[in-house]
Amino acid sequence: MLRQEHGALFSAAAEIRATTGDTLVRALADDVVRLLLRDLNALEAITTSGHRTSTS
């Protein structure tokens, strides 16, 4: 469930980044995309190492 939510937010942030002309909004969307990608990678590492949590 947590990965689904991160994926939905990742898609939204990527779309905003791709369609905005505002440099401040684009920079913020870049930060969000990087943060979510880092979190998704961490979640993936946790689930592939066999350590499952109730949030994954």
LINJOCOR-V795506 format. One record per residue. N is the residue number from 1. SS is DSSP state (@ for helix, = for strand, . for the rest). Layout:
<<N:SS> <N:SS>>
This chain:
<<1:.> <2:@> <3:@> <4:@> <5:@> <6:@> <7:@> <8:@> <9:@> <10:@> <11:@> <12:@> <13:@> <14:@> <15:@> <16:@> <17:@> <18:@> <19:@> <20:.> <21:.> <22:.> <23:@> <24:@> <25:@> <26:@> <27:@> <28:@> <29:@> <30:@> <31:@> <32:@> <33:@> <34:@> <35:@> <36:@> <37:@> <38:@> <39:@> <40:@> <41:@> <42:@> <43:@> <44:@> <45:@> <46:@> <47:@> <48:@> <49:.> <50:.> <51:.> <52:.> <53:.> <54:.> <55:.> <56:.>>
